């Protein structure tokens, strides 16, 4: 196990895709920011101890049809805003 002393703003990189940033702390708490791919399963130890939750799974993505509908809505919004600006 590696033990580090960090100052606020310091970070550690884990592999190519994960960065853990120490953002400060107070009393008995520290604040960490974890930048990792969505596919990574990240859970705090207190969450793992709860008996009603044994596993965490990545949320299922939205369907291709829903993605197309969202894109169409966004395009309509952009067009209506550009027409209003004229």
Helices and strands as residue ranges (DSSP letters): E 11-14, E 18-26, E 29-35, H 45-49, H 64-85
